[in-house]
Amino acid sequence: MDIGIIGAGRVGCAFGIGLKNSNFSVSGVYSKSDKSQIYLNKKLKGRYANDLKDTIENSKIILMTVPDDSIGAVAKRIVTNIPQKFLHSKIFIHLSGAMSSEVLEPLRGMGGHIASLHPAQTFADKENGWKGLYDIYYGFEGCKEAEDNILKIVKAFRGKIVHVDRGDKPLYHMAACIISNYTVTLSHIAQEILKSIGIEQSSAREIFVPLIMNTVYNIQKYGSVDALTGPIARGDCSVVKEHLRALGSLKPKMGNIYKVLGNATVDLALEKESISDEEAKKIKNLFLS
């Protein structure tokens, strides 16, 4: 199975290195950045020309690991510049979480098979990103021909497929962003609060790591509802009052975030049945002040 890669950023490098380490044949690498293409070339110990046409001609499967707003333009460029005989029966897969395979329709019109595959993972660097491809879920949407081949790749990574309808891709990706990106944002906010009371940044970051890791463990073991702990889960109005009082010394946006998440946490505590309706009402009234 010859696999070509278009785009040599963090995701492209992760898949290129991961595929090679899983004994797949990487048949070409193309990137608009010569520097990125050379980097991945070296990692793969390959001699691939930085040529779009060569990459597609030599590949059965083409992974389009480019930014979301470039996928459509790349598809149009391929259709415009490469003869149909080199596109027919090829499998084109983009890695966007938010966009469906619809953006690749011009390629389907040339006889190609199209799909989208999104690894539910975050890739922070080019060097080690490939390690995150293993033992995770992959959101798939696309045609049967593409799925049959994608399954071989996902199985090699010991992964699992979750099917996502075309129209549901934005919601699927939003959920991934909330759990990944917003966890980083909340961590930063918490660090800023600790810095405001004189705790050094390096210490502020380290303080929360065990807490975050254990929270993730509890979610994995018990589920999000039963993993909930803390003052709201206990119906402890006095602690929430103290939090709200202390918010006066912080930026207004932090208070808004605390209240919005607090209201959502009250609903979760009700679902857990750890607080009564009356306790929930009292806490929610505090957030209105």
C-alpha positions in Angstrom: 0.0 0.0 0.0 1.8 3.1 -1.3 0.9 6.2 0.8 1.8 9.8 -0.3 1.7 12.7 2.1 0.7 16.3 1.1 1.8 18.6 3.9 4.8 18.2 6.2 3.7 20.0 9.3 3.2 18.4 12.7 0.4 16.1 11.6 2.1 15.2 8.3 5.3 14.3 10.1 3.4 12.3 12.7 1.8 10.2 10.0 4.9 9.9 7.8 7.0 8.6 10.7 4.2 6.5 12.2 3.5 4.8 8.8 7.1 4.1 8.2 7.5 2.7 11.7 4.5 0.5 11.1 6.0 -0.9 7.9 3.8 1.0 5.4 5.4 2.2 2.2 5.6 6.0 2.1 5.7 6.8 -1.6 6.1 10.5 -1.6 6.1 13.7 0.4 5.1 17.1 -0.9 5.0 20.4 1.0 4.8 24.1 0.0 7.7 24.5 2.4 10.9 23.1 1.1 12.3 23.1 4.7 9.5 21.0 6.1 9.7 18.6 3.1 13.4 18.1 3.6 12.9 17.6 7.3 10.4 14.8 6.8 12.5 13.3 4.0 15.4 12.9 6.3 13.2 11.4 9.0 11.9 8.9 6.5 15.4 8.3 5.0 13.8 9.0 1.7 14.7 10.8 -1.5 11.3 12.1 -2.5 11.1 15.0 -4.9 9.1 17.9 -3.5 6.7 17.5 -6.4 2.9 17.3 -6.2 2.5 15.3 -9.4 5.1 12.8 -8.5 3.7 12.3 -5.1 0.2 11.5 -6.4 1.4 9.4 -9.4 3.4 7.1 -7.1 0.7 6.7 -4.4 -2.5 4.7 -4.0 -3.5 6.6 -0.9 -2.9 10.4 -0.5 -3.1 11.9 2.9 -3.7 15.6 2.8 -2.3 16.9 6.1 -2.6 20.6 5.3 -4.5 23.3 7.2 -8.2 23.2 7.0 -8.4 26.4 4.9 -6.0 25.0 2.3 -7.7 21.6 1.7 -10.1 22.9 -0.9 -7.4 24.9 -2.7 -5.1 21.9 -2.8 -7.9 19.7 -4.2 -8.6 22.2 -7.0 -4.9 22.5 -7.8 -4.7 18.7 -8.2 -7.7 18.6 -10.4 -6.4 21.5 -12.5 -2.8 20.4 -13.0 -2.8 16.6 -12.9 -4.3 14.4 -15.7 -7.4 12.3 -14.7 -5.6 9.1 -15.5 -3.4 9.7 -12.4 -6.3 10.5 -10.2 -8.7 7.7 -11.1 -9.2 5.1 -8.3 -6.8 7.0 -6.0 -7.9 7.5 -2.4 -7.7 11.0 -1.1 -8.1 11.5 2.6 -7.9 14.8 4.5 -7.2 14.9 8.3 -9.5 17.8 9.3 -11.7 17.3 12.3 -14.2 20.0 11.4 -14.5 19.6 7.6 -16.2 16.7 5.8 -15.0 15.0 2.6 -17.3 17.2 0.7 -14.4 19.6 0.2 -12.7 16.9 -1.9 -15.7 16.5 -4.3 -13.6 17.8 -7.3 -11.4 14.8 -6.8 -14.3 12.4 -6.7 -15.5 14.0 -10.0 -12.2 12.8 -11.5 -12.7 9.2 -10.4 -11.0 9.4 -7.0 -12.3 8.0 -3.7 -12.6 10.6 -0.9 -12.8 10.6 2.9 -11.9 12.4 6.0 -10.0 10.9 8.9 -9.4 12.7 12.2 -7.1 11.4 14.9 -8.6 12.3 18.3 -5.2 13.4 19.5 -3.0 16.5 19.8 0.3 16.9 18.1 2.7 19.4 19.8 5.9 18.7 17.9 7.2 17.1 14.7 9.8 14.9 16.4 7.5 12.8 18.7 4.0 13.4 17.4 3.9 9.9 15.7 3.8 8.3 19.2 0.4 9.8 19.7 -1.1 7.9 16.8 -1.3 4.6 18.7 -4.2 3.4 20.8 -6.5 6.2 20.0 -9.9 6.8 18.2 -10.1 8.1 14.7 -13.2 9.9 13.4 -14.0 8.6 9.9 -16.4 9.9 7.3 -16.3 9.0 3.6 -16.8 6.3 1.0 -16.5 2.5 1.5 -13.5 2.1 -0.8 -11.5 4.6 1.4 -12.7 3.0 4.6 -11.4 -0.4 3.7 -7.9 0.9 3.2 -8.0 3.3 6.2 -8.9 0.4 8.5 -5.6 -1.2 7.7 -3.8 1.9 8.8 -5.8 2.4 11.9 -5.5 -1.3 12.9 -1.7 -1.0 12.5 -1.8 1.9 15.0 -4.0 -0.3 17.4 -6.7 2.4 16.9 -10.4 2.3 16.7 -12.8 3.9 14.2 -15.8 6.0 15.1 -18.1 6.9 12.2 -19.2 10.5 11.9 -21.9 11.7 9.5 -20.9 14.5 7.1 -23.2 17.1 8.7 -22.0 16.3 12.2 -18.3 17.0 11.6 -18.4 20.5 13.2 -20.0 19.2 16.4 -17.6 16.3 16.5 -14.6 18.6 16.2 -16.1 21.1 18.7 -16.2 18.4 21.3 -12.6 17.6 20.6 -11.6 21.3 20.9 -13.4 21.7 24.2 -11.7 18.7 25.8 -8.2 19.5 24.3 -7.8 23.2 23.6 -10.0 24.5 26.5 -8.2 22.3 29.0 -5.1 24.2 28.0 -6.9 27.5 28.4 -8.3 26.5 31.8 -4.9 25.4 32.9 -3.5 28.8 31.9 -6.2 30.7 33.7 -5.6 28.6 36.9 -1.9 29.4 36.6 -2.6 33.1 36.2 -4.7 33.0 39.4 -1.8 31.4 41.3 0.7 33.9 39.9 -1.6 36.7 41.1 -1.1 35.6 44.7 2.7 35.4 44.4 3.3 31.8 43.2 6.0 31.5 40.6 5.0 30.5 37.1 7.0 27.3 37.0 5.5 26.2 40.4 2.0 27.2 39.3 2.3 24.9 36.3 3.6 22.0 38.3 1.1 22.2 41.0 -1.8 21.3 38.7 -0.2 18.5 36.7 -1.0 15.7 39.3 -4.5 17.1 39.7 -5.1 17.1 36.0 -3.7 13.6 35.5 -5.8 12.1 38.4 -8.9 13.9 37.1 -8.4 12.3 33.7 -7.8 8.9 35.3 -11.1 9.3 37.2 -13.0 10.3 34.1 -11.6 7.3 32.3 -12.4 4.9 35.2 -15.8 6.3 36.4 -17.1 8.5 33.6 -17.6 12.3 33.7 -20.6 12.3 36.0 -19.2 10.1 38.8 -15.8 11.7 38.5 -17.1 15.0 39.6 -15.9 16.2 43.0 -15.5 19.6 44.7 -17.7 22.2 46.5 -20.5 22.2 43.9 -20.7 18.4 43.9 -21.1 18.7 47.7 -23.6 21.5 47.6 -21.1 23.7 49.6 -22.5 27.2 49.2 -20.1 28.8 51.6 -17.1 27.8 49.6 -18.7 29.0 46.4 -19.4 32.3 48.1 -15.8 32.7 49.1 -14.7 32.0 45.5 -17.1 34.7 44.2 -15.8 37.2 46.8 -12.2 36.5 45.8 -13.1 37.1 42.1 -13.2 40.8 42.8 -9.4 41.0 42.7 -9.2 39.3 39.3 -10.0 40.3 35.7 -13.8 40.3 34.9 -13.4 37.6 32.2 -12.2 35.1 34.9 -15.4 35.7 36.9 -17.5 35.1 33.8 -15.7 31.9 33.1 -16.1 30.7 36.7 -19.8 31.4 36.6 -20.5 29.8 33.3 -18.6 26.7 34.2 -20.1 26.7 37.7 -23.6 26.6 36.3 -22.7 23.7 34.0 -21.2 22.0 37.0 -24.4 22.4 39.0 -26.3 20.6 36.3 -23.7 17.8 36.4 -24.0 17.5 40.2 -27.8 17.2 39.8 -27.2 14.4 37.2 -24.9 12.7 39.7 -27.6 13.2 42.4 -25.0 14.5 44.8 -27.0 17.7 45.5 -30.7 18.4 45.9 -32.8 20.7 43.7 -32.8 23.2 46.5 -29.0 23.2 46.9 -28.7 23.6 43.1 -31.0 26.6 43.1 -29.0 28.3 45.9 -25.7 27.9 44.1 -27.1 29.1 40.8 -28.5 32.1 42.5 -25.0 32.9 43.7 -23.8 33.0 40.2 -26.5 35.6 39.3 -24.9 38.2 41.7 
